[in-house]
């Protein structure tokens, strides 16, 4: 059994025994899922039945003397029978229709960022569903709120955040800084990112609001004298700072300011606190436009400006929507170019931020991405933090949010020290991080920088193997939640509540399903978010993607000159984007997109009745040619890129995404999983290339390309000539003739009638085939370019392919017999380049 990747022997000694002991088996995922073939169905059935029976027992024993309100006579009424019958009928229809859905549980699904829920997550969701709890407030859902907190405690530990918020805080916790993180479940990454923007906006504008209320209200003027720590480390009163400097206070300085104001108000009469709350012209009360208008009227010589947000051009589309919702506008979202690994280019970011300093343009935040939608790429968080330090010294600060909706669980790969910190990347095992490791070294360093971010989005319903809807948002400092706090007067709450009481006052969504909390909790309780737990699943998927990339590269390079696999970038985690260029080359982005879409149509879900028609499923995505021209220069001809960029065109990419831990287990007599995917994709691409090259209608006999097949028994039932004649593409465009090796020399004078020769090598007599080839090349003066050979790799111990190459046959002209078992398309493509030739091979 291979040892788990992670630590070097020296650094492994720093961990407690529980973390350093390798698991007893690498088959953790085989116990944690229902299984691609429902292998664990018996266990799931037992667990679901136990959950249902336990729930019914609970109902029956809650005030057992209460009357039964559905008696047996009710069950015999016509209305009851009618409802039951219609329910069964409709359920049967729905179950039938659901079988047309994408088989997300199958290793054959390599298309989308979706996964099969784990067994604990599924059972937990079902259990929580029966109790139908609402995690808006602990008063009505005490247990599911506790389970949500337990899950977030594990999530915070996984990403290296401070200790998660306890259920109850000390009474003075709101008036002093406490090192707790905060977060909660939500419906998905879009809402998590939206809530982060909402909080960041309110936090960053808070010092301006305090300055404004002190300016406008005499009774509150003293707040202008409060001192704060600036971006450059100076201490100064609010009233002494310009709008630019107030807009760039460090995040901790702003929350400290809020805590001091809150403590001051709590110590004074309640009326003053009420007056401050009503007078504070925050963006929450006035709206962004009105707030900026009021502020700029009060300080016309020192106006405030709308802040920007910077994000990689590989951003998810939800960010534009969210910028619109919080009132900043999509135009305030500025995309930064990516580097050649599809990661945010920190040099470009540094240049943009220094331009903001020069122009006094405030910056709300910078968003890094862990797991881009297309490539699963990991932005260099450590470099972004270095830029943050650099521009901070120059007076500019920003909120650093990490959108790790897709890739946040990659953090479970990294081991921790005894104090809970990430092991320094330099001490990680080479099997985990390095040139030959699971991750590039700088990707591991980026993940180890997660604790420095201000907030993180992670989606348990993606790589957490939890059912939808399950998003998560985490904040390094729980004090920031006050920036969006709203209370409903009809629900009880106490000021010292931590992760308890009325949670809805600190969340964008009010009602939140307790079933998701149970699902998440049980999932991590059974499979901890550690290298020896959840990290195993991540390792399986990344390794499977590496193997798939190798198999695709090998498959498409084996048939030289036919089809060309062109990676958008070499994969680093679990996704891979690429195009397949047909043999003639790429004439335009439009023609390549058309070809790519035809391939995708053969490998996508389109509602077919029989899902067995889906051999393998992959997806597609688009990139803007102008925006990615620096990447596409290595993918497409320069003139093609330039023309598409000038026309504002997008390039369609094929994409695979491997999130099923069973893909690394698939190894059958028909081949390993990556080889089967590669073979199928190659066949589809070849089929579509030929289908587009040749029209289906046969040409007139005189226009067909004549070829001569030389084999031991011409026209035999199992012979190559007969096989070719049964292929509609061949007979539509080629005039197939045949002869035996024995009569070949007698046809020497007639060889000018054909344009190409196809030699079918008899595996039992390879020497004869080599002699024929030598005669054709040396004596019959056949140009090797017009001579093709169909053979096995080894015949009677002879490496025929190598021997034919020594006689001058190009490697692309030697076709393995195995490639003809499912299609003759390779042969058609080889011959197609010669259709227009007017002279024979001699």
TAWORA-V39125 format. One record per helix or strand of 3 or more residues. SS is the DSSP state (H for helix, E for strand). FROM is the first residue (numbers start at 1). TO is the last residue. Records with the same first field share a line. If there is no record, write none. Layout:
BEGIN
SS: FROM-TO, FROM-TO
END
This chain:
BEGIN
H: 9-12, 17-20, 28-32, 41-60, 74-76, 78-98, 119-131, 142-159, 173-175, 189-216, 218-225, 238-240, 243-246, 251-267, 270-279, 283-286, 288-298, 318-325, 330-332, 346-359, 381-393, 408-413, 425-427, 441-447, 450-452, 460-463, 478-484, 503-506, 514-526, 534-558, 589-601, 611-613, 629-632, 638-646, 673-693, 701-703, 720-725, 728-733, 741-743, 745-753, 766-778, 784-786, 800-806, 811-813, 817-820, 825-832
E: 181-186, 227-229, 235-237, 308-312, 333-336, 363-370, 399-403, 455-458, 471-475, 563-567, 575-582, 619-624, 650-657, 705-711, 734-740, 756-760, 787-791, 814-816
END
